Structures are given as C-alpha cells and as structure tokens.
Amino acid sequence: MTAGDSNRAESPAPASKPASTPTVVRAYAVCEAITRQEARNFSYGIRLLPAAKRRALSAVYAMARRIDDIGDGDLPDEDKLRGLATVRAQVRQIGAYERLAHGRADDPVLTALADAAGRFPIPVAAFDELVDGCEADVRGHQYKTFDDLVGYARSVAGSVGRLSLGVFDPPDQARAAPLADTLGVALQLTNILRDLREDRQRGRIYLPEEDLERFGCSLEVDAGGALAGSPGFADLVRFEAERAETWYARGLGLLPLLDRRSRACTAAMAGIYHRLLGRILTDPDATRHTRLSLPGREKAAVAARAILRGTA
C-alpha cells in the first residue's frame, strides 16, 4: 500500500513486547485521566485513536503537560529551571525506565511513557527540545525575527508533533516528520495569538520585535488588564494570523500520509485550532481583552467532521 492509502491497517504492537502488567495499566490510566482533565482541545482528537495508540499518546501528552506546568507554574525561576533539568534527565533515561517499568509505581507518567516507547517508535529525544523551549520561557527570551520565533515554535510544538507521529507510526516517517513539525508550528502560532493578553500579563512577549516595530505596537497592559489599544494592533494580529495560515496549508499535507484513525485524530486537533485561527482573523482586536475559544459543541462538530472526512 502507498503512504496515502486511507485504508492502511493499524500498526500492531511489536510481537515481542509482553502484555501490560497491572502497574503499567494503572500508569496509563493516570495519563489518560490527565489528558481528559487538562487537554481541552487535544482530547477531542485523541479519543478517535484505537486503544493502544490512545494510551501511548496520552503518555506523551502527560509528560509534555508536566514540562509545561513546570515552566508556567508559580515557583521561583531557579526552581523551575531545576525542575526542568530533572525532567530532562529522567526522559534521557527512559530506556532504563522501560526495562524497570513493570516494577515502578512511583511515577506513572514515566512508567507509561517508557512502556509506550517500547511499543511504538516514539522519538523521546524530542522532549529535550520541549524542555529547551520551556527554559526559554522561564528566562523571558524574546524573539527578534519571525525565523527566531519559528525556532521556538519548533521546540515546543513541532517536537510534540514528531512525538505524536511516533505513535501514529506512518509507513513513510521521513516524509511525514517535517510535515508534523510544520503543523506543530501552525498550532503554536495560533496559541501565541490566542494567549497574547495572558502571556503579556506574565511578562512574556512572543511576537517578533521586528513586527512589533513595524506595526507600532508595544503590547502594554492597561489598568484593566487588557492590552492597550494602538492603531496597528489589529493589523499586526491579522498579519501574524495570515502567516499561520500558510503553515497550516503546508502542515495539513500530513493527513494523507496517516492511517484513517490517526488522520481523524490529527484532523480533529488541527481543525479545532484552525477554526480558532479563523475566529482570530475575523476579529483580531478581540485578543486585546479576551482569550478566544470555541464552544464545546463546535469542537465536537469539528471532531465529527474529521471522522467523516479526515480533513481539517
């Protein structure tokens, strides 16, 4: 079958991999609970996967969530950096956790991730890039050019795209990997535009300095907690949103390379963010004072459309 064959069979777990023990089953259950509770958009897609892939992707998400929570938490910056260094070291030792997984109950996320990495070709080294991006957040790094911002987006979202691709396990990984990375950048650019106000309140600015200067925007917060108005703000947001659209146009080329259920999962997740980007384009000034989102019924409709058509 070709890479684009929508009827491609699901990839079975390696025959040599033993059945999950009760410890591993419990570890996956913890990761799935984290995903249901924390991943409002992600969960609409992940539930479309077969059980083995759903559990594995939940383990990936739970570890990514742990890293994000450290970077976005309330601890002093030095404590955050130490916490991120600890997670980096743990993930780098995932092979050891995989060998010991059946006997470890103290860290269910690592246990589940180790088991998943033994069943699917998950590039766990990509978590290093996610940690890099979170460290940049903690240090308050700002981005001079759009290329600089893309580098950051590849770290924090392109890496998750490649990790997810390891679970999907398409027949042409070499062709699919850069598209997964590109789609991850599109999702991250959408996140940045959605969270402009909240990020600025935390002292973070992600939009490139060269673009802020071009449109005459400083993203200052006014007395009411909203971003201060400026003549060029809506044009700035629209400009960045249109850029994100070009990344979706390329990244969604990943869909034909995936099996039917992996394609539906990806289309649902990407479709929700893509629909949100459309809302930002329609009313760019709204991002000054609110965090735009889609109602649950609209997210469900996007997921249903993904099941039926496998498109975003």
Secondary structure as GFF3:
##gff-version 3
##sequence-region A 1 312
A	DSSP	alpha_helix	22	38	.	.	.	ID=ss1
A	DSSP	alpha_helix	42	46	.	.	.	ID=ss2
A	DSSP	alpha_helix	51	72	.	.	.	ID=ss3
A	DSSP	alpha_helix	77	92	.	.	.	ID=ss4
A	DSSP	alpha_helix	94	100	.	.	.	ID=ss5
A	DSSP	three_ten_helix	101	103	.	.	.	ID=ss6
A	DSSP	alpha_helix	108	119	.	.	.	ID=ss7
A	DSSP	alpha_helix	126	138	.	.	.	ID=ss8
A	DSSP	alpha_helix	146	153	.	.	.	ID=ss9
A	DSSP	pi_helix	154	158	.	.	.	ID=ss10
A	DSSP	alpha_helix	159	168	.	.	.	ID=ss11
A	DSSP	alpha_helix	173	194	.	.	.	ID=ss12
A	DSSP	alpha_helix	196	201	.	.	.	ID=ss13
A	DSSP	alpha_helix	209	215	.	.	.	ID=ss14
A	DSSP	alpha_helix	233	251	.	.	.	ID=ss15
A	DSSP	three_ten_helix	252	257	.	.	.	ID=ss16
A	DSSP	alpha_helix	260	282	.	.	.	ID=ss17
A	DSSP	three_ten_helix	284	288	.	.	.	ID=ss18
A	DSSP	alpha_helix	296	309	.	.	.	ID=ss19
###
